[in-house]
Amino acid sequence: MSAHLRLAVLCAIAVLLIACSSGPKGAPALGQAYVGPAQLNLRKELAPKSPTVATLKHGDRLDILGARRRFVKVRTATGAIGWTDMRQLMSTEQMEQLRKLAEDSARLPSQGQATVYEPLNIHTEPSRGSPSFAQIGEKQTVDVIGHRIAPKTSSPREVPELVIARPAAISRRSREKKESARIPPPPMPKPPAPPRNWLEMSKSALPPELVEKPAEKPAVMEDWSLVRAKDGTTGWVLSRNLIMAIPDEVAQYAEGHRITSYFPLADVHDGDQLKHFWLWTTLSEHAVPYEFDGVRVFVWSLRHHRYETAYRERNLKGYYPVEAHKGSPERGEGAMFSLILEEDGQITKNTYTFNGYRVTLVKKEPYRMSAPGQAGEPVQVAANASGADSSKQNASWYSRLRDRMRKWFR
């Protein structure tokens, strides 16, 4: 191959490379974004019936190439280019917040497992307009770990603040404005003067007490639950669509209240059947800033072969997390549970023991609350409720009575 032919071939290759890099796939990115929903179809054009060029999943990173109103032109990691709605994308900050929520929630204790009767979307935020990046399948279970109330709204999700470096382009209209600005417009005429009695005309004929002021409608609030799937996926779902997976023979005593948490306290064998002592919390209201207002402990009666109430409290104001530890089989001795309660503006963590069908308060300490998705912490260890030694209160009723009788007959 001669030198002239070799030079011509190299020039042709260089021109071809320049042409490829100047095309859409080589265009510089104006910003980055991430796919919000669980699945997103990327369209070739803006038209809804335009063919799909790629199907993306939640968390896929995209390069933003251009924008038209609320639609953006993006490029995938494989080089596919298409259009999508900006409301289906998440910014880098939103993606980091979702990842941090999953990390913080991994350490939170479960408040009980819940299931659904039909598929339920998991959202990135407690809002109907937020992206749903995963789904709870029918009869699948998730752990409930948090709760929040949020205003109910049917408006579309706000466009995320994506970092888009828009090029400085001068439109035709702006050029016309600059050209017309060279010739000053004619002076504006003076506005007409108001009437002399405009203050009297502005007054209402009705007395001030009869003038109706427009009443502001309070925002409708709804309950959202923070859930964690078996694979670690964490997000928000509407609480009213969750059903706590406690046995029906116990759930029938809910009296129309929503069960917000439940825990087994002991295992009991009744013939060939395995039963449990249960602790649960319930809520009788909707859209309130606390998680339960009632507590109940159920025991299984070997004599009547049914569940009976061993302990119950109402009219409480309690918060997550509720913690419980199982006791010995058959009687549940040594079982413990703690409740975070608010009374007279003070929040305390109350610890109870369950011994022989008897619930006793053994510790009460101040508690500092935290946001959903983060664990709170006790402020300090306070004295127990009765001022007695906690080791004595942990003892069974029979042992305390025996010690008292020994003192009397000495």
Secondary structure as the mmCIF struct_conf table of DSSP 4:
data_model
#
loop_
_struct_conf.conf_type_id
_struct_conf.id
_struct_conf.beg_label_comp_id
_struct_conf.beg_label_asym_id
_struct_conf.beg_label_seq_id
_struct_conf.end_label_comp_id
_struct_conf.end_label_asym_id
_struct_conf.end_label_seq_id
HELX_RH_AL_P HELX_RH_AL_P1 ALA A 3 SER A 21
TURN_TY1_P TURN_TY1_P1 SER A 22 SER A 22
BEND BEND1 GLY A 23 GLY A 23
HELX_RH_3T_P HELX_RH_3T_P1 PRO A 24 GLY A 26
BEND BEND2 ALA A 27 ALA A 27
HELX_LH_PP_P HELX_LH_PP_P1 PRO A 28 ALA A 29
BEND BEND3 LEU A 30 LEU A 30
STRN STRN1 GLY A 31 VAL A 35
BEND BEND4 PRO A 37 ALA A 38
STRN STRN2 GLN A 39 ARG A 43
BEND BEND5 LYS A 44 ALA A 47
TURN_TY1_P TURN_TY1_P2 PRO A 48 LYS A 49
BEND BEND6 SER A 50 SER A 50
HELX_LH_PP_P HELX_LH_PP_P2 PRO A 51 PRO A 51
STRN STRN3 THR A 52 LYS A 57
TURN_TY1_P TURN_TY1_P3 HIS A 58 GLY A 59
STRN STRN4 ARG A 61 ARG A 68
TURN_TY1_P TURN_TY1_P4 ARG A 69 ARG A 70
STRN STRN5 PHE A 71 ARG A 75
TURN_TY1_P TURN_TY1_P5 ALA A 77 THR A 78
BEND BEND7 GLY A 79 GLY A 79
STRN STRN6 ILE A 81 ASP A 85
HELX_RH_3T_P HELX_RH_3T_P2 MET A 86 GLN A 88
STRN STRN7 LEU A 89 MET A 90
HELX_RH_AL_P HELX_RH_AL_P2 THR A 92 SER A 105
TURN_TY1_P TURN_TY1_P6 ALA A 106 ARG A 107
BEND BEND8 LEU A 108 LEU A 108
HELX_LH_PP_P HELX_LH_PP_P3 PRO A 109 SER A 110
STRN STRN8 GLN A 113 THR A 115
BEND BEND9 TYR A 117 GLU A 118
STRN STRN9 LEU A 120 HIS A 123
BEND BEND10 THR A 124 SER A 127
TURN_TY1_P TURN_TY1_P7 ARG A 128 GLY A 129
BEND BEND11 SER A 130 SER A 130
STRN STRN10 SER A 132 ILE A 136
HELX_LH_PP_P HELX_LH_PP_P4 GLY A 137 GLY A 137
TURN_TY1_P TURN_TY1_P8 GLU A 138 LYS A 139
STRN STRN11 THR A 141 PRO A 151
BEND BEND12 SER A 155 SER A 155
HELX_LH_PP_P HELX_LH_PP_P5 PRO A 156 PRO A 160
HELX_RH_AL_P HELX_RH_AL_P3 ARG A 172 ALA A 181
TURN_TY1_P TURN_TY1_P9 ARG A 182 ARG A 182
BEND BEND13 ILE A 183 ILE A 183
HELX_LH_PP_P HELX_LH_PP_P6 PRO A 184 PRO A 195
TURN_TY1_P TURN_TY1_P10 ARG A 196 ASN A 197
HELX_RH_AL_P HELX_RH_AL_P4 TRP A 198 SER A 202
BEND BEND14 LYS A 203 LYS A 203
BEND BEND15 ALA A 205 LEU A 206
HELX_RH_3T_P HELX_RH_3T_P3 PRO A 208 LEU A 210
HELX_LH_PP_P HELX_LH_PP_P7 VAL A 211 VAL A 220
STRN STRN12 MET A 221 ARG A 228
TURN_TY1_P TURN_TY1_P11 LYS A 230 ASP A 231
BEND BEND16 GLY A 232 GLY A 232
STRN STRN13 THR A 234 LEU A 238
HELX_RH_3T_P HELX_RH_3T_P4 SER A 239 ASN A 241
STRN STRN14 ILE A 243 MET A 244
BEND BEND17 ILE A 246 ILE A 246
HELX_RH_AL_P HELX_RH_AL_P5 ASP A 248 ALA A 251
TURN_TY1_P TURN_TY1_P12 GLN A 252 TYR A 253
BEND BEND18 ALA A 254 ALA A 254
TURN_TY1_P TURN_TY1_P13 GLU A 255 GLY A 256
HELX_LH_PP_P HELX_LH_PP_P8 HIS A 257 HIS A 257
STRN STRN15 ARG A 258 ASP A 270
TURN_TY1_P TURN_TY1_P14 GLY A 271 ASP A 272
STRN STRN16 GLN A 273 LEU A 283
BEND BEND19 GLU A 285 ALA A 287
BEND BEND20 PRO A 289 GLU A 291
STRN STRN17 PHE A 292 PHE A 292
BEND BEND21 ASP A 293 ASP A 293
STRN STRN18 GLY A 294 SER A 301
TURN_TY1_P TURN_TY1_P15 LEU A 302 HIS A 305
STRN STRN19 ARG A 306 GLU A 313
BEND BEND22 ASN A 315 ASN A 315
STRN STRN20 GLY A 318 HIS A 325
TURN_TY1_P TURN_TY1_P16 PRO A 329 ARG A 331
TURN_TY1_P TURN_TY1_P17 GLU A 333 GLY A 334
STRN STRN21 ALA A 335 GLU A 343
TURN_TY1_P TURN_TY1_P18 ASP A 344 GLY A 345
STRN STRN22 GLN A 346 ASN A 355
TURN_TY1_P TURN_TY1_P19 GLY A 356 TYR A 357
STRN STRN23 ARG A 358 ARG A 368
TURN_TY1_P TURN_TY1_P20 PRO A 372 GLY A 373
BEND BEND23 GLN A 374 GLN A 374
STRN STRN24 GLU A 377 PRO A 378
BEND BEND24 VAL A 379 VAL A 379
HELX_LH_PP_P HELX_LH_PP_P9 VAL A 381 ASN A 384
TURN_TY1_P TURN_TY1_P21 ALA A 385 SER A 386
BEND BEND25 GLY A 387 ALA A 388
HELX_RH_AL_P HELX_RH_AL_P6 SER A 390 ASN A 394
BEND BEND26 ALA A 395 ALA A 395
HELX_RH_AL_P HELX_RH_AL_P7 TRP A 397 TRP A 408
TURN_TY1_P TURN_TY1_P22 PHE A 409 PHE A 409
#
